[in-house]
Amino acid sequence: MKNYTNIRDLKNLKATVQEAIALKKNPLQYEELGEGKSICLLFFNNSLRTRLSTQKAAQNLGMNAIVMNFGSEGWQLEFEDGIVMSQNKSEHVKEAAKVISQYSDIIAIRAFASLADKEKDKSEQVINNFIKYATVPVVNMESSVGHPLQALADAITLEENKVSKRPKVVLSWAPHPKALPHAVANSFVQMMQLQDADFVITHPKGYELDDDIVKDSVVNYNQDKAFEGADFIYTKNWSSFNEYGKVISQDKNWMITMDKMKLTNNGKFMHCLPVRRNVVVADEVLDGDNSLVIKQANNRTYAAQIVLKNILDNL
């Protein structure tokens, strides 16, 4: 594996999940693999789990992690070709990517969608420009369109907690006061399309995700019906895709409550975090015995670690 920018970059999701689960039993077993190597973690947006888990994953492999936050550190980068750089951006990605490549063996990048220009966001300008100009592998720590490290952690969590060979998994939209990107939902959908599962997406009309992502996945606009018999409820807010970046509904009836969870097959609750309590999900669900959110967060380390190991194996 050269780069990891999409869950489909994995040769075999099932095998990778099993490798990650085995790695959890002895996280330091490959710490000599990254000895003398460095990873640059570049953050264009804030982070908690992604920053800490990826840094820990690198350290577990013996790597040196260098972190840079572009919100408060470094020059503002320009990504457009042929532009006259007479405004506020001082450095072009053409030079920056090549320079950073000299300081590291892997570059990992977090850069959210603007939610202002759909086509620009879909072009994955930041990630793709680094891939174009960098001379080392690039890892996606969440981009405009996807969050494949989260999706891999979710796949690990599903495998560890399923009680049937073909579970029913529901991805449910929930209300949120702010317009949020589609990245987590997109990658979760793509990951589930690689699983042997009964997978359903549920959301209010108007919150359809990109058809290029959803493809033939089942969509049910009735949340209660979708929840019936579910083994896992994965909840996430996203803004409108067709009316790009807009919040067109804040229907509180879509919040995940214990009454909703009672419709499931003793279903487990999942969320990538951070989550707004009593807006997206009720306290009693989030704090309940069937909540997997802390286990998911723990699996972020092993998702990142198995990806980095696979890249290091091919350096």
Residue pairs with C-beta under 8 A, 6 or more apart in sequence:
1 9
1 10
1 11
1 137
1 307
1 310
1 311
1 314
2 137
2 311
2 314
3 9
3 131
3 137
3 138
3 139
4 10
4 137
4 138
4 139
4 140
4 148
4 149
4 307
4 310
4 311
5 124
5 127
5 131
5 138
5 139
5 140
5 143
5 146
5 148
6 140
6 146
6 148
6 187
6 190
7 13
7 146
7 148
7 151
7 152
7 155
7 187
7 190
7 191
7 194
8 190
8 194
9 148
10 16
10 152
13 152
13 155
13 191
13 194
13 195
16 152
16 306
16 310
17 152
17 155
17 156
17 159
18 159
19 306
20 152
20 156
20 299
20 302
20 303
20 305
20 306
21 156
21 159
21 160
21 302
23 29
23 30
23 302
23 305
23 306
23 309
24 302
27 60
27 301
27 302
27 305
28 60
30 60
30 61
30 62
30 309
31 60
31 61
31 62
32 62
33 61
33 62
33 309
33 312
33 313
34 58
34 61
34 62
34 63
34 308
34 312
35 62
37 62
37 63
37 64
37 105
37 106
37 312
37 315
38 63
38 64
38 65
38 66
38 103
38 104
38 105
38 106
39 54
39 58
39 63
39 64
39 65
39 66
39 104
39 105
39 106
39 107
39 108
39 308
40 66
40 67
40 68
40 100
40 103
40 104
40 106
40 107
40 108
41 51
41 54
41 55
41 58
41 65
41 66
41 67
41 68
41 108
41 110
41 141
42 68
42 70
42 100
42 107
42 108
42 109
42 110
43 51
43 67
43 68
43 69
43 70
43 71
43 110
43 141
44 70
44 71
44 109
44 110
44 111
44 112
44 126
45 71
45 110
45 111
45 112
45 142
46 71
47 110
47 141
48 273
48 274
49 272
49 273
49 297
49 300
50 110
50 141
50 142
50 149
50 150
50 300
51 67
53 297
53 300
53 301
53 303
53 304
54 65
54 108
54 139
54 141
54 149
54 300
54 304
55 65
55 67
56 301
57 301
57 302
57 304
57 305
57 308
58 64
58 65
58 304
58 305
58 308
59 65
60 301
60 305
61 305
61 308
61 309
61 312
63 105
63 106
63 308
66 103
66 104
68 74
70 76
70 77
75 89
75 90
75 91
75 96
76 88
76 89
76 90
76 91
77 89
77 91
77 92
77 93
77 96
78 85
78 89
78 91
78 92
78 93
79 92
79 93
79 125
79 126
79 129
85 92
93 126
93 129
93 130
93 133
94 133
96 133
97 107
97 129
97 130
97 132
97 133
97 134
98 133
98 134
98 135
100 107
100 134
101 107
101 134
101 135
101 136
104 136
105 136
105 137
105 312
105 315
106 136
106 137
106 138
106 139
106 308
106 311
106 312
107 130
107 134
107 136
107 137
107 138
107 139
108 138
108 139
108 140
108 141
109 126
109 127
109 130
109 138
109 139
109 140
109 141
109 143
110 141
110 142
110 143
111 126
111 127
111 142
111 143
111 144
112 142
112 143
112 144
112 181
112 183
113 121
113 143
113 144
113 145
113 181
113 182
113 183
113 245
114 120
114 121
114 144
114 245
115 121
115 179
115 181
115 239
115 244
115 245
116 244
116 245
118 241
118 244
118 245
121 144
121 145
122 144
122 145
122 210
124 143
124 144
124 145
125 144
126 143
126 144
127 138
127 140
127 143
127 144
130 138
131 138
137 311
137 315
139 149
139 304
139 307
139 308
139 311
140 146
140 147
140 148
140 149
141 147
141 149
142 149
142 150
142 183
142 184
143 183
144 181
144 183
145 182
145 183
145 186
146 183
146 186
146 187
146 190
147 183
147 184
147 186
147 187
147 272
148 187
149 300
149 303
149 304
149 307
150 184
150 187
150 188
150 272
150 300
150 303
151 184
151 187
151 188
151 190
151 191
152 191
152 303
152 306
152 307
153 296
153 297
153 299
153 300
153 302
153 303
154 188
154 191
154 234
154 270
154 272
154 296
154 299
155 191
155 195
156 299
156 302
156 303
157 270
157 292
157 295
157 296
157 299
158 167
158 169
158 195
158 197
158 232
160 295
160 299
161 232
161 268
161 292
161 295
162 231
162 232
163 231
164 231
165 196
166 196
166 197
166 198
167 197
167 198
167 231
167 232
168 197
168 198
168 199
168 200
168 229
168 230
168 231
168 232
168 265
169 192
169 195
169 197
169 198
169 199
169 200
169 230
169 231
169 232
169 234
170 199
170 200
170 201
170 202
170 226
170 227
170 230
170 232
170 233
170 234
170 267
171 185
171 188
171 189
171 192
171 199
171 200
171 201
171 202
171 234
171 235
171 236
172 202
172 203
172 223
172 226
172 227
172 233
172 234
172 235
172 236
172 254
172 256
173 202
173 203
173 204
173 207
173 235
173 236
173 237
173 238
173 254
174 235
174 236
174 237
174 254
174 255
174 256
174 279
174 280
174 281
175 237
175 249
175 250
175 251
175 252
175 254
175 255
175 279
175 280
176 237
176 247
176 250
176 276
176 279
176 280
177 247
177 250
177 276
177 279
178 247
179 239
179 245
179 246
179 247
180 237
180 238
180 239
181 238
181 239
182 209
182 210
182 213
182 238
182 239
182 241
184 236
184 238
184 272
185 209
185 236
185 238
186 209
186 210
186 213
188 234
188 236
189 201
189 209
189 213
189 214
189 217
190 213
192 199
192 217
193 199
193 215
193 217
199 217
199 218
200 217
200 218
200 219
200 220
200 226
200 230
201 209
201 214
201 217
201 218
201 219
201 220
202 219
202 220
202 221
202 222
202 223
202 226
202 227
203 219
203 221
203 254
204 221
204 249
204 251
204 254
205 221
206 240
206 242
206 243
206 248
206 249
207 238
207 240
207 241
207 248
207 249
208 214
208 219
208 241
208 242
209 238
209 241
210 241
220 226
223 253
223 254
223 260
224 260
224 263
227 233
227 260
227 261
227 263
227 264
227 267
228 263
228 264
229 264
229 265
230 263
230 264
230 265
230 267
231 264
231 265
231 266
231 267
231 268
232 267
232 268
232 270
233 256
233 260
233 261
233 264
233 267
233 268
233 269
233 270
234 270
234 271
235 256
235 269
235 270
235 271
235 275
235 280
235 281
236 271
236 272
237 280
239 245
239 246
239 247
240 246
240 247
240 248
255 278
255 279
255 280
255 281
255 282
256 269
256 280
256 281
256 282
256 285
257 281
257 282
257 284
257 285
258 282
258 284
258 285
258 288
261 267
261 269
261 285
261 288
261 290
266 290
267 290
268 290
268 291
268 292
269 281
269 285
269 286
269 288
269 290
269 291
269 292
269 293
270 292
270 293
270 296
271 280
271 281
271 286
271 293
271 296
272 296
273 293
273 296
273 297
275 281
275 286
275 293
277 283
277 286
285 291
286 293
